[in-house]
């Protein structure tokens, strides 16, 4: 059985929520820094740090959505 049910659904919902919120916040923060032309990370080339932060933001969003797709059943 691949779908999470019962007691395993709670942690999946928590993890998915945390990952989606963190990924979205990281993308918003990266976009804000890029728009204001401020460094995303100190001591790192601006383009490289913005691309890496955006990639991680998208990755966290996708991982959170994947957690939500593993949940089946009713609450």
Buried (B, 14 or more C-beta within 10 A) or exposed (E): EEEBEEEEBEEBBEBBEEBBEBBBEBBEEBBEBBEEEEBBBEEEEBEEBBBBBBEBBEEBBEBBEEBBEBBEEEE
